Amino acid sequence: MAKRVTRVSFPNEKESHLMASVNFDIPHSLGHAEARRRIEQGLPKLEAKIPGGGQVSSEWPAEDRLILTIIAMGQTVKADMEIADTALRGTVAIPMMLSMMAGPIGEFVKTSAEKMLSKA
């Protein structure tokens, strides 16, 4: 996973914020529909895994795109994911306040997505 600092904007936000970002790519052989079903099925369980009792919300702005918002310890982390037939690709936007934790936060999102994809 690559870490970099960039200006990230998401749908429904009027301004972009300077954030660290982590990109990931998870290959799969599930096809788009099954991958989306598994991700949707796993989302409710994700909130319980956030340290410090965080909140998770999800939005599907398109059939193949998921925006995941994670709020914990007063900070908001957003993951923008695209579900394709053979891979799940995403970017995790991490506030500068948490930039030293960008690697572990990005890995948490990626690992969580991998677990969701692996469960039938």
C-alpha distances in whole Angstrom, upper triangle without the diagonal:
4,7,10,13,15,18,17,20,21,24,27,26,28,26,22,21,19,16,12,10,6,6,6,8,11,14,17,21,22,23,23,25,25,21,22,25,23,20,24,25,22,22,25,24,21,23,24,21,21,22,25,26,24,24,22,24,23,24,24,25,25,25,22,20,19,19,18,20,19,22,22,24,25,22,20,17,16,14,15,14,16,18,19,21,18,15,14,11,10,10,10,13,14,17,18,20,17,14,15,13,10,8,11,11,8,8,12,11,9,12,15,14,14,17,19,18,20,23,26
4,7,10,12,15,15,18,20,23,26,25,27,24,20,19,17,14,10,8,6,6,8,11,14,16,20,24,25,26,25,28,27,24,24,27,25,23,26,28,25,24,27,27,23,25,27,23,22,23,26,27,25,25,24,25,24,25,25,25,25,26,23,21,20,19,19,20,20,22,23,24,25,21,20,16,16,14,15,15,17,19,20,23,21,17,16,13,11,10,11,12,13,16,16,18,16,13,14,13,10,9,12,12,9,11,14,14,12,15,18,17,17,21,22,22,23,26,29
4,7,10,13,13,17,18,22,25,23,24,22,18,16,13,10,7,6,5,7,10,13,16,20,23,26,28,28,27,29,29,25,26,29,27,24,26,28,26,24,27,26,23,24,26,23,21,22,24,26,23,24,22,24,23,24,25,25,26,27,24,21,20,19,19,19,18,20,20,22,22,18,17,14,15,14,15,16,18,21,23,25,23,20,18,15,12,10,9,10,10,13,12,15,13,9,10,11,7,7,11,11,9,11,14,14,13,16,18,18,19,22,23,23,25,28,31
4,6,10,11,15,17,21,23,21,22,19,16,14,11,8,6,5,7,9,12,16,19,22,25,29,30,30,28,31,31,27,27,31,29,26,28,31,28,26,29,29,25,26,28,25,23,24,26,27,24,25,24,24,24,25,25,25,26,28,25,22,21,19,19,19,19,21,21,22,22,18,17,15,15,15,15,17,19,22,24,27,25,22,20,16,14,11,11,10,10,12,11,14,13,9,11,12,9,10,14,13,12,14,17,16,16,19,21,21,22,25,26,26,28,31,34
4,7,9,13,16,19,21,19,20,16,13,10,7,6,4,6,9,11,15,18,22,25,28,31,32,32,30,33,33,29,29,32,31,27,29,32,29,27,30,29,26,26,28,26,23,24,25,27,24,24,23,24,24,24,25,25,26,28,26,22,22,19,19,19,19,20,20,21,20,17,16,14,14,15,16,18,21,24,26,29,28,24,22,18,15,12,11,9,9,10,8,12,12,9,11,13,10,12,16,14,13,17,19,18,18,22,23,23,24,27,28,28,31,33,36
4,6,10,13,16,19,16,17,13,10,8,6,6,6,7,10,12,15,19,22,25,28,31,32,31,29,31,32,28,28,31,30,27,28,31,29,27,29,30,26,26,29,27,24,25,27,28,24,24,23,23,22,22,23,22,24,26,24,21,20,18,18,18,19,20,21,22,21,17,16,14,13,14,14,17,19,23,24,28,27,24,21,18,15,11,11,9,10,10,10,14,14,11,15,16,13,15,18,16,15,18,20,19,19,23,24,23,25,28,28,28,31,33,36
4,7,10,14,16,13,13,10,6,6,5,6,8,9,12,14,18,20,24,27,29,32,32,31,29,31,32,29,28,31,30,27,28,31,29,26,29,30,26,26,29,28,25,26,27,28,24,24,22,22,21,21,22,20,22,25,23,20,19,17,18,17,18,19,21,22,20,17,15,14,13,14,14,17,19,23,25,28,28,25,22,19,16,12,12,9,11,10,11,14,15,13,17,18,15,18,20,18,17,20,22,20,21,24,25,24,26,29,29,29,32,34,36
4,7,10,13,10,11,9,5,6,7,7,9,8,11,12,16,18,21,24,27,30,29,28,26,28,29,25,24,27,27,23,24,27,26,23,26,27,23,23,27,25,22,24,25,25,22,21,19,18,18,17,18,17,19,21,20,16,15,13,14,14,15,17,19,21,19,15,13,11,10,11,10,14,16,20,22,26,25,22,19,16,13,10,10,7,9,10,12,15,15,14,17,17,14,17,19,16,15,19,20,17,18,22,22,21,24,26,25,26,29,31,33
4,7,9,7,8,7,4,7,9,10,12,11,14,15,18,20,22,25,27,30,29,28,25,27,28,25,23,26,26,23,23,27,25,22,25,26,23,23,27,26,23,25,26,26,22,20,18,17,16,15,16,14,16,20,18,15,14,11,13,13,15,17,20,21,19,16,13,12,10,11,10,14,15,19,22,25,26,23,20,17,14,11,11,9,12,12,14,17,17,17,21,20,17,20,22,19,17,21,21,18,20,23,23,22,25,27,26,26,30,31,33
4,6,6,9,9,8,10,12,12,14,13,15,15,17,19,21,24,26,28,27,26,22,24,25,22,20,23,24,20,20,23,23,20,22,24,21,21,25,24,22,24,25,24,20,18,16,14,13,11,12,10,13,16,15,12,11,8,11,11,14,15,19,21,19,16,13,12,9,9,8,11,13,17,20,23,24,21,18,16,13,11,11,10,13,14,16,19,19,19,22,21,18,21,22,18,17,21,20,17,19,22,21,20,23,25,23,24,28,29,30
4,6,8,10,10,13,16,16,18,17,18,18,20,21,23,25,27,29,27,26,22,23,25,23,20,23,24,20,20,23,23,20,22,25,22,22,26,26,24,26,27,26,22,19,17,14,12,10,11,8,11,15,15,11,11,9,12,12,16,17,21,23,21,18,15,14,11,12,10,13,14,17,20,23,25,22,19,17,15,14,14,13,16,17,20,22,22,22,26,25,22,24,25,22,20,24,23,20,21,25,23,21,25,26,24,25,29,29,30
4,6,9,11,13,17,17,20,19,21,21,23,25,26,29,30,32,30,29,25,25,27,25,22,25,26,22,21,25,24,21,23,25,23,22,26,26,24,27,27,25,22,19,17,14,13,11,12,10,14,17,18,14,14,11,13,13,16,17,21,23,20,18,15,15,13,14,13,16,17,20,23,27,28,26,23,21,18,17,17,15,18,18,21,22,23,23,27,26,24,26,27,23,23,26,25,22,24,27,25,24,27,29,26,27,31,31,32
4,6,7,10,13,14,17,17,20,20,23,25,27,30,31,33,32,31,27,28,30,27,24,27,28,24,23,27,26,22,24,26,24,23,26,26,24,26,26,25,21,19,17,15,15,13,15,13,16,20,20,16,15,12,14,13,15,16,19,21,18,16,13,14,12,14,13,17,19,22,25,28,30,27,24,21,18,16,16,14,15,15,18,19,20,21,25,24,22,25,25,22,21,25,24,22,24,27,25,24,28,29,28,29,32,33,34
4,7,10,14,16,19,19,22,23,26,28,30,33,34,37,35,34,30,31,33,31,28,30,31,28,27,30,30,26,28,30,27,26,30,30,27,29,29,28,24,22,21,19,19,17,18,16,19,23,23,20,19,16,18,16,19,19,22,23,20,18,16,17,15,17,17,20,22,25,28,31,33,30,27,24,21,19,19,16,18,17,19,21,22,22,26,26,24,27,28,25,24,28,28,25,27,30,29,28,31,33,31,32,36,36,38
4,7,10,12,16,17,20,21,24,27,29,32,34,37,36,34,31,32,34,31,29,31,32,28,28,31,30,27,29,30,27,26,30,29,26,28,28,27,24,22,21,20,20,18,20,18,21,24,24,20,20,16,18,16,18,18,21,22,19,17,15,15,14,17,16,20,22,25,28,32,32,29,26,24,20,18,17,14,15,14,16,18,19,20,23,23,21,25,26,23,23,26,26,24,26,29,28,27,31,33,31,32,36,37,38
4,7,9,12,13,16,18,21,23,26,29,31,34,34,32,29,31,32,29,27,30,30,27,27,30,29,25,28,29,26,25,29,28,25,26,26,26,23,21,20,19,19,18,20,18,20,24,23,19,18,15,16,15,17,17,20,21,18,15,13,13,12,14,14,18,20,24,26,30,30,27,24,21,18,15,14,11,12,11,13,15,17,16,20,20,18,21,23,20,19,23,23,21,23,26,26,25,28,30,29,30,33,35,37
4,6,10,11,15,17,20,23,26,29,32,35,34,33,31,32,33,30,28,31,31,27,27,30,28,25,27,28,25,24,27,26,23,24,24,24,21,20,20,19,20,19,21,20,23,26,24,21,19,16,16,15,16,16,18,18,16,13,11,11,11,14,15,18,21,25,27,31,31,27,24,21,18,14,13,9,10,8,9,12,13,13,17,17,15,19,20,18,18,21,22,20,22,25,25,25,28,30,29,30,33,34,37
4,7,9,13,16,19,23,26,29,31,35,35,34,32,34,34,31,29,32,32,28,29,32,29,27,29,29,26,25,28,26,23,24,24,25,22,22,21,21,22,22,24,23,25,28,26,22,21,18,18,16,17,17,18,19,17,13,13,12,13,15,16,19,22,25,28,31,31,27,24,21,18,14,13,9,9,7,7,10,12,11,14,15,13,17,19,17,16,20,21,20,21,25,25,25,27,29,29,30,33,35,37
4,6,10,13,16,20,22,26,28,32,32,32,29,31,32,28,27,30,29,25,26,29,26,24,26,26,23,22,25,23,20,21,22,23,19,20,19,19,20,20,22,22,24,26,24,21,19,16,16,14,15,15,16,17,15,12,11,9,10,12,14,17,20,23,26,29,28,25,22,19,15,11,9,6,5,5,5,9,9,8,11,12,10,13,15,13,13,16,17,16,18,21,21,21,24,26,26,27,30,32,34
4,7,10,14,17,20,24,26,30,30,30,28,31,31,27,26,29,28,24,26,28,26,23,26,26,22,22,24,22,19,20,21,23,20,20,19,20,20,21,23,23,25,27,24,21,19,17,16,15,15,16,16,17,17,13,12,10,11,12,14,16,19,22,24,28,27,23,20,17,14,10,8,6,5,6,6,9,8,6,9,10,7,10,12,11,10,14,15,14,16,19,19,20,22,24,25,25,28,30,33
4,7,10,14,17,20,23,26,27,27,25,27,27,24,23,26,25,21,23,26,23,21,24,24,20,21,24,21,19,20,22,23,20,20,18,19,19,19,20,20,22,23,21,18,16,14,14,14,14,16,17,19,18,15,13,10,10,9,11,13,16,19,21,24,23,19,16,13,10,6,5,5,6,9,10,13,11,9,11,11,7,9,12,10,8,12,13,12,13,16,17,17,19,21,22,22,25,27,30
4,7,10,13,17,20,23,24,24,23,25,25,21,21,24,22,19,22,24,21,20,23,22,19,20,22,20,18,19,22,23,20,20,18,19,19,20,20,21,22,23,20,17,16,15,14,15,15,17,18,20,20,16,15,11,11,9,11,12,14,17,19,22,20,17,14,11,8,6,5,7,8,11,12,15,12,10,12,11,7,7,10,9,6,9,11,10,10,13,15,14,16,18,19,19,22,24,27
4,7,10,13,17,20,21,21,20,22,22,19,19,22,21,18,21,23,21,20,23,23,19,21,24,21,20,22,24,25,22,22,19,20,18,19,19,20,20,21,17,15,14,14,14,16,16,19,20,23,23,19,17,13,12,9,10,10,12,14,15,18,17,13,11,8,6,4,6,9,11,15,16,18,16,14,16,14,11,10,12,11,8,10,12,10,9,13,14,13,14,17,18,18,20,23,25
4,7,10,13,17,18,18,17,20,20,16,17,20,18,15,19,21,18,18,21,21,18,20,22,20,19,21,24,25,22,22,19,20,18,19,19,20,19,20,16,14,14,14,14,16,17,20,21,24,25,21,19,15,13,10,10,9,11,12,13,16,14,10,8,6,5,6,8,12,14,17,19,21,18,17,18,16,12,11,13,12,8,9,11,9,7,10,12,10,11,14,15,14,16,19,22
4,6,10,13,15,15,15,18,17,14,15,18,17,15,18,20,18,18,22,22,19,22,24,21,22,24,27,27,25,24,21,21,19,20,19,20,19,18,15,14,14,16,16,19,19,23,24,27,28,24,22,18,16,13,12,9,10,10,11,13,10,7,6,4,6,9,11,15,17,21,23,25,22,20,22,19,16,15,16,15,11,11,14,11,8,11,13,10,10,14,14,13,15,18,20
4,7,10,12,13,13,16,14,11,13,16,14,13,16,18,16,17,20,20,18,21,23,20,21,24,27,27,25,24,21,21,19,20,19,21,19,18,15,15,15,16,16,19,20,24,25,28,29,26,23,19,18,14,14,11,10,10,10,11,9,5,5,6,9,12,14,17,19,23,25,27,24,23,23,21,18,16,17,16,13,12,13,11,8,9,11,8,7,11,11,9,11,14,16
4,7,9,11,12,15,13,11,14,16,14,14,18,19,18,19,23,22,20,24,25,23,24,27,30,30,28,27,24,24,22,22,20,22,20,18,15,16,17,19,19,23,23,27,28,31,32,29,27,23,21,17,16,13,12,10,9,9,6,4,6,8,12,15,17,21,23,27,29,31,28,26,27,25,22,20,20,20,17,15,17,15,11,13,14,11,9,13,13,10,11,15,16
4,6,8,10,12,10,8,12,13,12,12,16,17,16,18,21,21,20,24,25,23,25,28,31,30,28,27,24,24,21,22,20,22,20,18,15,16,17,20,20,23,24,28,29,33,34,31,28,25,22,19,18,14,13,10,9,8,5,5,7,11,14,17,19,23,25,29,31,33,30,29,30,27,24,22,22,22,19,17,18,16,13,14,14,11,9,12,11,8,9,12,13
4,6,9,11,9,9,12,14,13,14,17,18,18,20,23,23,23,26,28,26,28,31,34,33,31,30,27,26,24,24,22,23,21,18,16,18,19,22,23,26,27,31,33,36,37,34,31,28,26,22,21,17,15,12,10,7,5,8,10,14,17,21,23,26,29,33,35,37,33,33,34,31,28,26,26,25,23,21,22,20,17,17,17,14,12,14,14,10,10,13,13
4,7,8,6,6,9,10,10,11,14,14,15,18,21,21,21,24,26,25,27,30,33,32,30,28,25,24,21,21,19,21,19,16,14,16,17,20,21,25,26,30,31,35,36,33,30,27,25,21,20,16,14,10,9,7,7,9,10,14,17,21,23,26,29,32,35,36,33,33,34,31,29,27,27,25,23,22,22,19,17,17,17,13,12,13,12,8,9,11,10
4,6,6,6,9,10,11,12,14,16,17,19,22,22,22,26,27,27,28,32,35,33,31,29,25,24,21,20,18,19,16,13,11,14,16,20,21,24,26,30,32,36,36,34,30,27,24,21,19,15,13,9,7,4,6,8,10,14,17,20,23,26,29,32,35,37,34,34,35,32,29,28,28,27,24,23,23,21,18,19,19,15,14,16,14,11,13,14,13
4,6,5,6,9,10,11,12,14,16,17,20,21,21,24,26,25,27,30,33,31,29,26,23,21,18,17,14,16,13,9,8,11,13,16,18,22,24,27,30,34,34,31,28,25,22,18,16,13,10,6,5,4,7,9,9,12,15,18,21,24,27,30,33,35,32,32,34,31,28,27,27,25,23,23,22,19,18,19,18,14,15,16,14,11,14,15,14
4,6,5,6,9,10,11,12,14,16,18,20,20,23,25,25,27,30,33,31,28,26,22,21,17,17,14,16,13,9,9,12,13,17,18,22,24,28,30,34,34,32,28,26,23,20,18,15,12,9,9,8,11,12,12,15,17,21,23,26,28,32,35,36,34,34,36,33,30,29,29,27,24,24,24,20,19,20,19,15,16,17,14,11,14,14,13
4,5,5,6,9,10,10,12,14,17,18,19,22,23,23,25,29,31,29,27,25,22,21,18,18,15,18,16,12,12,14,15,18,19,22,24,27,29,33,34,32,28,26,23,20,19,15,14,10,10,9,11,12,12,15,18,21,23,26,28,32,35,36,33,33,35,32,29,28,27,26,23,23,22,19,18,18,16,13,13,14,11,9,11,11,9
4,5,5,6,9,10,11,12,16,16,16,20,21,21,22,26,29,27,25,23,19,19,16,16,14,16,15,12,10,12,12,15,16,19,21,24,26,30,31,28,25,22,20,17,15,12,11,7,8,8,9,9,8,12,14,17,19,22,25,28,31,32,30,30,31,28,25,25,24,22,20,19,18,16,14,15,13,10,10,11,9,6,9,10,10
4,5,5,6,8,10,11,14,15,15,18,20,20,21,25,28,26,23,21,17,16,13,13,10,13,12,9,8,9,9,13,13,17,19,23,25,29,29,27,23,21,18,15,14,11,10,7,9,10,12,11,9,12,14,17,18,21,24,27,30,31,29,29,31,28,25,25,24,22,20,20,19,16,15,16,14,11,12,13,10,9,12,12,12
4,6,5,6,9,10,12,14,15,18,20,20,22,25,28,25,23,21,18,16,14,14,12,16,14,11,11,13,12,15,15,19,20,24,26,30,30,28,25,23,20,18,17,14,14,11,13,13,14,14,13,16,17,20,21,24,26,29,33,33,31,31,33,30,28,27,26,24,22,22,20,17,17,17,15,12,13,13,9,9,11,10,9
4,5,5,6,9,11,12,13,16,17,17,19,23,25,23,22,20,17,16,14,15,14,18,17,14,13,14,13,16,15,18,19,22,24,28,29,27,24,22,20,17,17,14,14,11,13,13,14,13,12,15,16,19,20,23,25,28,31,32,29,29,31,27,25,25,23,21,20,19,17,15,14,14,12,9,10,9,6,6,8,7,7
4,5,5,6,10,10,10,13,15,15,17,20,23,21,19,17,13,13,11,12,11,15,14,13,11,11,9,12,11,14,15,19,21,25,25,23,20,18,16,13,13,11,11,9,12,13,14,12,10,13,13,16,16,19,21,24,27,28,25,26,28,24,22,22,20,18,17,16,15,12,12,12,9,7,9,9,5,6,10,9,10
4,5,5,8,10,11,13,15,16,17,21,23,21,19,16,13,11,9,11,10,14,14,12,12,12,10,12,11,14,15,19,21,25,25,24,21,19,17,14,14,12,13,12,15,16,17,16,13,16,16,18,18,21,22,25,29,29,27,28,30,26,24,24,23,20,19,19,17,14,15,15,12,10,13,12,8,10,13,11,12
4,6,7,8,10,13,14,15,17,21,23,20,19,17,14,13,12,14,14,18,17,15,15,15,13,15,14,17,17,20,22,26,26,25,23,21,19,17,18,16,16,14,17,18,19,18,15,18,18,21,20,23,25,27,31,31,28,30,31,27,26,26,24,21,21,20,18,15,16,16,12,11,13,11,8,10,11,9,9
4,6,6,7,10,11,11,14,17,20,17,16,15,12,12,11,14,15,18,19,17,16,16,13,14,12,15,15,18,19,23,24,23,20,18,17,15,16,15,16,15,18,18,19,17,14,17,17,19,18,21,22,25,28,28,25,26,27,24,23,22,20,18,17,17,14,12,13,12,9,8,10,8,5,8,10,8,10
4,5,5,8,10,11,12,16,18,15,13,11,8,9,8,11,12,16,17,16,15,14,11,12,9,11,11,14,16,20,21,19,17,15,14,13,14,13,15,14,18,19,20,18,15,16,15,17,16,18,19,22,25,25,23,24,26,22,21,21,19,17,16,16,13,11,13,13,9,9,12,11,8,11,13,12,14
4,6,6,8,10,12,15,17,14,12,10,8,9,10,13,15,18,20,19,19,17,14,14,12,13,12,15,16,19,21,20,18,17,16,16,17,17,19,18,22,23,24,22,19,20,19,20,19,21,21,24,27,27,24,26,27,24,23,24,21,18,19,19,16,14,16,16,12,12,15,13,11,14,16,14,15
4,6,6,7,10,13,15,13,12,11,10,12,12,16,18,21,22,21,21,19,16,16,13,14,13,15,16,19,21,20,18,17,17,16,19,18,20,19,23,24,24,22,19,21,19,21,19,21,21,24,27,26,23,25,26,22,22,22,19,17,18,17,14,13,15,13,10,11,14,11,10,13,14,12,15
4,5,5,7,11,13,11,10,9,7,10,11,14,16,20,21,21,20,18,14,14,11,11,10,12,13,16,18,17,15,14,14,13,16,15,18,18,21,23,23,20,17,18,17,17,15,17,18,20,23,22,20,22,22,19,18,18,16,13,14,14,10,9,12,11,7,9,12,10,9,13,15,14,16
4,5,5,9,10,8,6,6,5,9,11,15,17,21,22,23,22,20,16,15,11,11,8,10,10,13,15,15,13,13,14,14,17,17,20,21,24,26,26,23,20,21,19,19,16,18,17,19,22,21,19,21,22,19,19,19,17,14,16,16,12,12,15,14,11,13,16,14,13,17,18,17,20
4,6,8,10,7,8,9,9,12,15,18,21,24,26,26,25,23,19,18,15,14,12,12,12,14,17,17,16,16,17,17,20,20,23,23,27,28,28,25,22,23,21,22,19,21,20,22,24,23,20,23,23,20,20,21,17,15,17,17,13,13,16,15,12,14,17,14,14,18,19,17,20
4,6,9,8,8,10,10,14,15,19,21,24,26,26,24,22,19,18,14,14,11,12,11,14,16,16,16,14,16,16,19,19,22,22,26,27,27,24,21,21,19,20,17,19,18,20,22,21,18,20,20,17,17,17,14,12,14,13,10,11,13,12,9,12,14,12,13,16,17,16,20
4,6,6,5,8,8,12,15,18,21,24,26,26,25,22,18,17,13,12,8,9,7,10,13,12,12,11,13,14,18,19,22,23,26,28,28,24,21,21,19,18,15,16,15,16,19,17,15,17,18,14,15,16,12,10,13,13,9,10,14,13,11,14,16,15,15,19,20,19,23
4,6,7,10,12,15,18,22,24,27,29,30,28,25,22,20,16,15,11,10,7,9,12,12,13,13,16,17,21,22,25,26,30,32,31,27,24,24,21,20,17,18,16,17,19,16,14,17,16,13,15,16,12,11,14,14,11,13,16,15,14,17,19,18,18,22,23,22,26
4,6,10,12,16,19,23,26,28,31,31,30,27,24,21,18,15,12,10,7,7,10,11,13,14,17,19,23,24,28,29,32,35,34,31,27,27,24,23,19,19,17,17,19,16,15,18,18,15,17,18,15,14,17,18,14,16,19,19,17,20,22,21,22,25,26,26,29
4,7,10,13,17,20,24,26,29,29,29,26,22,20,16,14,11,9,7,8,11,12,13,14,17,18,22,23,27,27,31,33,33,30,26,26,24,23,20,20,18,18,21,19,17,20,21,18,19,20,17,15,18,19,15,16,19,19,16,19,22,20,20,24,25,24,27
4,7,10,14,17,20,23,25,26,25,23,19,16,13,10,7,5,4,7,9,10,10,11,13,15,18,20,23,25,28,31,31,27,24,24,21,20,16,16,15,15,18,16,15,18,19,16,17,19,16,13,16,17,14,14,17,17,15,17,20,19,19,22,24,23,26
4,7,10,14,17,20,22,23,23,20,16,14,10,8,6,5,7,10,10,11,9,10,12,14,16,18,21,23,26,29,29,26,23,22,20,19,16,16,15,16,19,18,17,20,21,18,18,20,18,15,17,18,15,14,17,18,15,17,20,19,18,21,23,22,25
4,7,10,14,16,19,20,19,16,13,11,7,6,5,6,9,13,13,12,10,10,10,11,13,15,18,19,23,25,26,23,19,19,16,16,14,14,15,16,20,19,17,20,21,18,18,19,17,14,15,17,13,12,15,16,13,14,17,17,15,18,21,20,22
4,7,10,13,16,17,17,14,10,8,6,5,7,9,12,15,15,14,11,11,10,11,12,14,16,17,21,24,25,22,19,19,16,16,14,15,16,17,21,21,19,21,24,21,20,21,20,16,17,19,16,13,16,18,15,15,18,18,16,18,21,21,22
4,7,10,12,13,13,10,7,6,5,6,9,12,15,19,18,16,13,12,10,9,10,11,13,14,18,21,22,19,16,16,14,15,14,15,16,18,22,23,21,22,25,22,20,22,21,17,17,19,16,13,16,17,14,13,17,17,15,16,20,19,20
4,6,9,10,11,8,6,5,7,8,12,14,18,21,20,18,15,14,11,11,10,11,12,13,17,20,21,19,16,16,14,15,15,16,18,20,23,24,23,24,27,24,22,24,23,20,19,21,19,16,18,20,17,15,19,20,17,18,22,21,22
4,5,7,8,6,5,6,9,12,15,18,21,25,24,22,18,17,13,12,10,10,10,11,14,17,19,17,14,15,14,15,16,17,20,22,26,27,26,26,29,27,24,25,25,22,20,22,21,17,18,20,18,15,19,20,17,17,21,21,21
4,7,8,6,7,8,11,13,17,19,23,26,25,23,19,18,14,13,10,11,11,12,15,18,20,18,16,16,14,15,17,17,20,22,26,27,26,27,30,28,25,26,27,23,22,24,23,19,20,23,21,18,21,23,20,20,24,24,24
4,5,5,7,10,13,16,19,22,26,29,28,26,22,20,16,15,11,11,9,10,12,15,18,16,14,14,14,16,18,19,23,25,28,30,29,29,32,30,27,28,28,25,23,25,24,20,20,23,21,18,21,23,20,19,23,23,23
4,6,8,11,14,18,21,24,27,31,30,28,24,22,18,16,13,11,9,9,10,12,15,15,13,14,15,17,19,21,24,27,30,32,30,30,33,31,28,28,28,25,23,25,24,20,20,22,20,17,19,21,18,17,20,21,20
4,7,10,13,17,20,23,26,30,29,26,23,20,17,14,11,8,6,5,7,10,12,11,10,11,12,14,17,19,22,25,28,30,28,28,30,28,25,25,26,23,20,22,21,18,17,19,18,15,17,19,16,15,18,19,19
4,7,10,13,16,20,23,26,26,23,19,17,13,10,7,6,5,6,9,12,14,12,10,10,9,12,14,15,19,21,25,27,25,25,27,25,22,23,23,20,18,20,19,15,15,18,17,14,16,18,16,15,19,20,20
4,6,10,13,16,19,23,22,20,16,14,10,8,6,5,6,8,12,15,16,14,10,10,9,11,12,14,17,19,23,24,22,23,25,23,20,21,21,18,16,17,17,13,14,16,14,12,15,16,14,14,18,18,19
4,7,10,13,16,20,19,16,12,10,7,6,5,6,9,11,15,18,19,16,13,12,9,10,10,11,14,16,19,21,19,20,23,20,18,19,19,16,14,17,16,12,14,17,15,13,16,18,16,17,20,21,22
4,7,10,13,17,16,14,10,8,6,5,6,8,11,13,17,20,20,17,14,13,10,10,9,10,12,15,18,19,17,18,21,18,16,17,17,13,13,15,13,10,12,14,12,11,15,16,14,16,19,19,21
4,7,10,13,13,10,7,6,5,7,9,11,15,17,20,24,24,21,17,16,13,12,10,10,11,12,16,16,15,17,19,17,15,17,16,13,13,16,13,11,14,16,14,14,18,18,17,19,22,22,24
4,7,10,10,8,6,5,6,8,11,14,17,19,23,26,26,22,18,18,15,13,10,10,10,12,15,15,13,15,17,14,14,16,14,11,12,14,11,10,13,15,13,14,17,17,17,19,22,22,24
4,7,7,6,4,6,9,12,15,17,21,23,26,29,29,26,22,21,18,16,13,12,11,11,14,13,12,15,17,15,15,17,16,12,14,16,14,13,17,18,16,17,21,21,20,23,25,25,28
4,5,5,7,8,11,14,17,20,23,25,29,32,31,28,24,23,20,18,15,14,12,12,14,12,11,14,15,13,14,16,14,11,14,16,13,14,17,18,16,18,21,21,21,24,26,26,29
4,6,8,11,14,17,21,23,27,29,32,35,35,31,27,26,23,21,17,16,13,12,14,11,10,14,15,13,15,17,15,13,16,18,16,17,20,21,19,22,25,24,24,27,29,29,32
4,7,10,13,17,20,23,26,29,32,35,35,32,28,26,23,21,17,15,12,11,13,10,11,14,16,15,16,19,18,15,18,20,18,18,22,23,21,23,26,26,26,29,31,31,34
4,7,10,13,17,20,23,26,29,32,32,28,25,23,19,17,13,11,9,7,10,8,8,11,13,12,13,16,15,12,14,17,16,15,19,20,19,21,24,24,24,27,29,29,32
4,7,10,13,16,20,22,26,29,29,25,22,20,16,14,11,9,7,7,11,10,10,12,15,13,12,16,15,11,13,16,14,13,17,19,17,18,22,22,22,24,27,27,30
4,7,10,13,17,19,23,26,26,22,18,16,13,11,7,6,5,7,10,11,9,11,13,11,10,13,12,9,10,13,12,10,13,15,14,15,18,19,19,21,24,24,27
4,7,10,13,16,19,23,23,19,16,14,10,8,6,5,7,9,13,14,12,13,16,14,12,14,14,11,10,13,12,10,12,15,14,14,17,19,18,19,22,23,26
4,6,10,13,16,19,19,16,12,10,7,6,4,6,9,12,15,17,15,15,17,15,12,14,14,10,9,12,11,8,10,13,12,11,14,16,15,16,19,20,23
4,7,10,13,17,17,14,10,8,5,5,6,8,12,14,17,19,18,17,20,18,15,16,17,14,12,14,14,11,12,15,14,12,15,17,16,16,20,21,23
4,7,10,13,13,10,7,6,4,7,9,11,14,18,21,22,20,20,22,20,17,17,18,15,12,14,14,10,10,14,13,10,13,15,13,13,17,18,20
4,6,10,11,8,6,5,6,9,12,14,18,21,24,26,24,23,26,23,20,20,21,18,16,17,17,14,13,16,15,12,14,16,15,13,17,19,20
4,7,8,6,5,7,9,12,15,18,21,24,27,29,26,26,28,25,22,22,22,20,17,18,18,15,13,15,15,11,12,15,13,11,14,16,17
4,6,5,6,8,11,15,17,20,24,27,30,32,29,28,30,28,25,24,25,23,20,20,21,17,15,18,17,14,14,17,15,12,16,18,18
4,6,8,11,14,18,21,24,27,30,33,35,32,32,33,31,28,27,27,26,22,22,23,20,17,19,19,15,15,17,16,12,15,17,16
4,7,10,13,17,20,23,26,30,32,34,31,30,31,29,26,24,25,24,21,20,21,19,16,17,18,14,13,16,15,12,13,16,16
4,6,10,13,16,20,22,26,28,30,27,26,28,25,22,21,21,20,17,17,18,15,12,14,15,11,11,14,13,10,13,16,16
4,7,10,13,16,19,23,25,27,24,23,25,22,19,18,19,17,14,14,15,12,10,12,12,8,9,12,11,9,12,15,16
4,7,10,13,16,20,22,25,22,21,23,20,17,16,17,16,12,13,15,11,9,13,13,10,11,15,14,13,16,18,20
4,7,10,13,16,19,21,19,17,20,18,14,14,15,13,10,12,13,9,8,12,12,10,12,15,14,14,17,19,21
4,6,10,13,15,18,15,14,17,15,11,12,14,11,8,11,12,10,10,13,14,12,14,17,17,17,20,22,24
4,6,10,12,14,12,11,14,12,9,10,11,8,6,10,10,8,9,12,13,12,15,17,17,18,20,22,25
4,7,9,12,10,10,13,12,9,11,13,10,9,12,13,11,13,16,16,16,18,20,20,21,24,26,28
4,6,8,6,6,10,9,6,10,11,8,8,12,12,11,14,16,16,17,20,21,22,23,25,27,30
4,5,6,6,10,10,9,13,13,11,12,15,15,15,17,20,20,21,23,25,25,27,29,30,33
4,5,5,8,10,9,13,14,12,14,17,17,17,19,22,22,23,26,27,28,29,32,33,36
4,6,8,9,10,13,14,12,15,17,17,18,20,22,22,24,26,28,28,30,32,33,37
4,6,5,7,10,10,9,11,14,14,15,17,19,19,21,23,24,25,27,29,30,33
4,5,5,8,10,9,10,13,14,15,17,19,20,21,23,24,25,27,29,31,34
4,6,8,9,10,11,13,14,16,17,19,20,22,23,25,26,28,29,31,34
4,6,6,6,8,10,11,12,14,15,16,18,20,21,23,24,26,27,31
4,6,5,6,8,10,11,12,14,15,17,18,20,21,23,24,26,29
4,6,5,6,9,10,10,12,14,15,16,18,20,21,22,24,28
4,5,5,6,9,10,10,12,14,15,16,18,20,21,23,26
4,5,5,6,9,10,11,13,14,15,17,19,20,22,25
4,5,5,6,9,10,11,12,14,16,17,18,20,24
4,5,5,6,8,10,10,12,14,15,16,18,22
4,6,5,6,9,10,11,12,14,15,17,20
4,6,5,6,9,10,11,12,14,16,19
4,5,5,6,9,10,11,12,15,18
4,5,5,6,9,10,11,13,16
4,5,5,6,9,10,11,14
4,5,5,6,9,10,13
4,5,5,6,9,12
4,5,5,6,10
4,5,6,8
4,6,8
4,6
4
